[in-house]
Amino acid sequence: MSTMTVSKQPAATLSSVPSLPILNFPLSISSALATNAYEDFIQTYNSPTAMVKAYDIHRRTRNRDRKALLDANGEVAPDPILKGLVLDNQPPEFDPRNCITVWCRPTRQVVQLVQQVQSMLRSVEPDIWLMPPGSLHMTALEILHSAGDDAVTRELQRLKPHLKTLLAPRPAPVLVKPMLSFDQSALALSFLPEESPAGDNGDWYTYHHYRLDLYNIVQRSGVSVESRYQVPSAHVTIARFVKPLAGSMQLWLAKLDEINRWLETERGKDIRWTVGDERGNECRCGRIWYGGGYSEAVGPSIQQSVETPGQAWRE
């Protein structure tokens, strides 16, 4: 995507954005999603068991590598734009990155879990920034990122006729087994698709299939998908650094290990997140990195779709 100028930027610029350390699971292929990476992934990991294993290996490998990096460097990387917004009283325009995405909102059960984990994090790092409960979200599809206001307006005009289909009810995918994923700048709860057996016709539908459906609808609209997110990804960002660690890196890493043991052996076993439950998925736009922005459209929740059946979900 070409660099563009955005007005009212007191400090941050679009050209500085790609170097920012973020919890974004960047794609490892240079062509990003020019080919249908979602379809390719399903073809490669073509059973529920294989797909779940691939998702789990991805997040565990990532945590292992990031832990080694943090241990070696001994310091975190505070987010300079978030610091400007929350500590330096910069105006919203200080963040020049506008986006178009599809968000899935967590259920009350997941929000409560996030708050428990956030409390555990803050017990060792009192200055860490926590994503507010009302801003928590999972990005199912990033359509446009780090763009100017004009680019968002232009692409939305092309996408609007397809928003009803994009946000219509689908077979409800389920996410399970939360784990705390982390890097030098942020932390998230990452989930696995539920390992459900195929139906009588050999069909199986996961969160990954849902993301493939979203991708296909956007592509048919004529809007190119420009995503930073790696294909095996299902995460909710819950915290970011705006200051260096107050305590030692050893204490911090020990706390992360403690939380993940607790999630795996106790609290996390009770979590089952049906995507679209309680709140419909939404097309979220604007400055959304820290849970802000605006909803261009919101689809019906699972409960609402039951009350109003018969909505087509594929073009």
C-alpha positions in Angstrom: 0.0 0.0 0.0 1.4 3.4 -0.9 2.3 6.0 1.7 -0.4 8.7 2.1 -0.5 12.0 3.9 -2.9 12.4 6.8 -3.6 15.9 8.2 -3.5 16.9 11.9 -0.7 14.6 12.9 1.1 16.3 15.8 3.8 13.7 16.0 3.1 10.2 14.6 3.1 9.6 10.9 2.0 6.8 8.7 5.6 6.1 7.6 6.5 5.3 11.2 3.8 2.8 11.7 5.3 -0.3 10.1 8.2 -0.3 12.5 6.0 -0.3 15.6 6.2 -3.4 17.7 2.6 -4.8 17.9 0.9 -8.1 18.7 -0.2 -8.7 15.2 1.0 -12.2 14.1 2.5 -10.7 10.9 2.3 -12.8 7.7 5.5 -14.6 6.8 4.8 -14.4 3.1 5.6 -11.2 1.2 2.5 -11.4 -0.9 0.3 -11.2 2.2 -3.2 -12.3 1.2 -2.8 -11.9 -2.5 -3.6 -15.6 -2.8 -6.3 -17.1 -0.6 -4.2 -18.1 2.4 -7.3 -19.1 4.3 -8.3 -21.6 1.7 -4.7 -22.8 1.4 -4.6 -23.4 5.1 -7.8 -25.5 5.1 -6.5 -27.6 2.3 -3.2 -28.2 4.2 -4.8 -28.9 7.5 -7.9 -30.6 6.2 -9.3 -32.1 9.4 -10.5 -30.6 12.7 -7.7 -32.3 14.6 -5.0 -31.1 12.2 -6.3 -27.5 12.2 -6.5 -27.3 15.9 -2.9 -28.7 16.2 -1.7 -26.1 13.7 -3.3 -23.2 15.6 -1.8 -24.5 18.9 1.7 -25.0 17.5 1.6 -21.5 16.1 0.8 -19.8 19.4 3.1 -22.0 21.5 6.0 -21.5 19.1 5.4 -17.8 19.1 5.3 -17.6 22.9 8.6 -19.6 23.2 10.4 -17.3 20.7 9.1 -14.1 22.3 10.0 -15.3 25.8 13.5 -16.1 24.7 13.7 -12.6 23.1 12.4 -10.9 26.3 14.7 -12.8 28.5 17.7 -11.9 26.3 16.9 -8.2 26.0 15.6 -7.7 29.5 13.2 -5.0 28.5 9.8 -4.4 26.9 8.9 -1.9 24.0 6.3 0.6 25.1 3.8 1.6 22.4 4.8 5.2 21.5 1.4 6.2 20.0 -0.6 4.8 23.0 1.8 6.5 25.3 1.2 9.8 23.6 -2.6 9.3 23.9 -2.8 8.1 27.5 0.2 9.7 29.2 1.0 12.8 27.1 -2.6 14.0 26.4 -2.2 14.0 22.7 -5.4 14.4 20.6 -7.0 11.4 18.8 -5.4 12.5 15.5 -2.0 11.6 17.1 -2.8 8.1 15.9 -2.9 8.4 12.1 -3.8 4.7 11.5 -7.3 4.2 10.2 -8.7 0.7 9.5 -11.6 -1.3 8.2 -12.2 -4.6 10.0 -14.7 -7.2 11.0 -14.8 -7.5 14.8 -16.2 -10.3 17.0 -17.1 -9.2 20.5 -16.4 -11.5 23.4 -19.1 -13.0 25.5 -19.6 -12.0 29.2 -17.8 -15.2 30.2 -14.8 -14.3 28.1 -14.8 -10.6 29.4 -14.8 -11.9 33.0 -11.8 -14.1 32.2 -10.0 -11.2 30.6 -10.6 -9.1 33.7 -9.2 -11.8 35.9 -6.0 -12.1 33.8 -5.7 -8.3 33.6 -5.8 -8.1 37.4 -3.0 -10.7 37.6 -0.9 -8.8 35.2 -1.4 -5.5 37.1 -0.4 -7.2 40.3 3.2 -7.2 39.1 3.1 -4.3 36.6 0.9 -1.5 38.0 1.5 0.8 35.0 0.5 -1.5 32.3 -2.3 -0.3 30.1 -5.4 -2.5 30.1 -7.9 -2.7 27.3 -11.3 -1.5 28.7 -14.0 -4.2 28.9 -16.2 -2.4 26.4 -13.4 -2.1 23.9 -12.4 -5.8 23.9 -12.6 -7.4 20.5 -11.2 -10.1 18.2 -10.4 -9.1 14.6 -11.8 -11.8 12.4 -10.7 -10.0 9.2 -8.6 -6.9 8.7 -9.6 -5.4 5.4 -7.7 -2.1 5.4 -5.1 -0.9 7.9 -2.9 2.1 8.6 -4.7 4.2 6.1 -5.8 7.8 5.8 -9.4 8.9 6.4 -10.0 9.3 2.6 -8.9 5.7 1.9 -11.4 4.4 4.5 -14.2 6.5 3.1 -13.4 5.3 -0.5 -13.2 1.6 0.4 -16.3 1.7 2.6 -18.4 3.0 -0.3 -17.4 -0.1 -2.3 -18.0 -2.4 0.6 -21.4 -1.0 1.9 -23.6 -3.0 -0.5 -22.1 -6.2 0.8 -22.2 -5.4 4.6 -25.5 -7.2 5.2 -24.1 -10.4 3.7 -20.7 -9.9 5.5 -22.4 -9.6 8.9 -25.3 -12.0 8.4 -25.5 -15.1 10.7 -23.4 -18.1 9.8 -22.9 -21.5 11.4 -21.7 -20.4 14.8 -18.0 -21.3 15.2 -16.7 -22.1 18.7 -13.4 -21.0 20.3 -11.9 -22.8 23.3 -8.7 -23.2 25.4 -7.5 -19.6 26.0 -3.8 -19.0 26.4 -1.9 -15.8 27.2 0.1 -14.8 24.2 2.7 -12.0 24.5 5.5 -10.1 23.0 7.6 -7.1 23.9 4.7 -4.6 23.5 1.4 -6.3 24.1 -0.5 -9.3 25.5 -3.6 -11.1 24.3 -5.7 -14.1 25.0 -5.4 -16.5 22.0 -8.0 -19.3 21.4 -8.2 -22.5 19.4 -11.0 -23.6 17.1 -13.1 -26.2 18.8 -12.2 -29.7 17.6 -15.6 -30.9 16.4 -16.1 -34.0 14.3 -17.3 -33.7 10.7 -21.1 -34.1 10.1 -22.8 -36.8 8.1 -21.8 -35.2 4.8 -18.2 -34.7 5.9 -18.8 -31.0 6.6 -17.1 -29.2 9.4 -17.1 -25.5 10.1 -14.7 -23.6 12.3 -13.7 -20.1 13.1 -11.1 -20.5 10.3 -13.9 -21.3 7.8 -15.8 -18.3 9.0 -12.7 -16.1 8.3 -12.5 -17.7 4.8 -16.2 -16.8 4.2 -15.5 -13.1 5.2 -12.5 -13.0 3.0 -14.4 -14.3 0.0 -17.3 -11.8 0.4 -14.9 -8.9 0.6 -12.9 -10.1 -2.4 -16.2 -10.3 -4.4 -17.0 -6.7 -3.5 -13.9 -5.6 -5.3 -12.2 -4.4 -2.2 -8.7 -5.9 -1.7 -7.9 -7.5 1.7 -4.8 -5.9 3.1 -4.2 -7.7 6.4 -1.2 -7.9 8.8 -2.7 -10.9 10.6 -1.2 -14.4 10.1 -3.8 -17.0 9.1 -3.8 -19.2 12.3 -4.8 -16.4 14.6 -7.7 -16.0 17.0 -6.8 -13.5 19.7 -8.2 -10.7 21.9 -5.6 -8.0 22.8 -5.9 -7.3 26.5 -2.9 -5.1 27.5 -0.1 -3.0 26.2 3.0 -1.3 27.6 3.2 2.5 27.8 6.2 2.4 30.2 9.2 0.2 30.8 8.8 -2.6 33.3 8.7 -1.5 36.9 10.0 -4.8 38.1 12.4 -7.4 36.8 12.0 -9.3 33.6 12.3 -12.5 35.5 9.4 -11.6 37.7 7.3 -10.7 34.7 8.0 -13.9 32.7 7.3 -15.9 35.8 3.9 -14.3 36.1 3.1 -15.0 32.5 4.0 -18.7 33.0 1.9 -18.8 36.1 -1.1 -17.3 34.3 -0.8 -19.8 31.5 -0.6 -22.8 33.9 -3.8 -21.5 35.6 -5.5 -21.1 32.3 -4.5 -24.6 31.1 -5.3 -26.5 34.3 -8.1 -24.5 35.9 -10.0 -21.5 34.6 -9.5 -21.9 30.9 -11.1 -25.3 30.7 -14.5 -23.8 31.4 -14.4 -21.3 28.5 -16.4 -21.9 25.4 -16.9 -18.9 23.2 -19.5 -19.2 20.5 -18.7 -16.4 18.0 -21.7 -14.1 17.5 -23.3 -15.1 20.8 -24.8 -12.2 22.8 -23.6 -9.6 20.3 -23.5 -9.5 16.6 -20.3 -9.1 14.7 -19.5 -5.7 13.3 -17.7 -3.8 10.6 -15.5 -1.5 12.7 -13.7 1.4 11.2 -11.4 4.3 12.0 -8.8 4.5 14.7 -9.5 1.1 16.2 -6.1 0.0 17.5 -7.0 0.6 21.1 -10.6 -0.4 20.9 -11.9 2.9 19.5 -13.3 3.8 16.1 -16.9 3.5 15.0 -19.2 0.7 13.9 -20.3 1.2 10.3 -22.7 -1.7 10.6 -23.5 -4.4 13.2 -25.0 -7.8 12.3 -27.5 -9.8 14.4 -26.4 -11.9 17.2 -27.1 -15.7 17.2 -30.2 -15.0 19.4 -31.5 -12.4 17.1 -31.0 -14.6 14.0 -33.1 -17.4 15.7 -35.9 -14.9 16.2 -35.6 -13.8 12.5 -34.7 -16.9 10.6 -34.1 -17.3 6.9 -31.3 -14.8 6.4 -28.9 -15.8 3.6 -25.3 -15.8 4.7 -23.6 -16.5 1.4 -23.7 -14.6 -1.9 
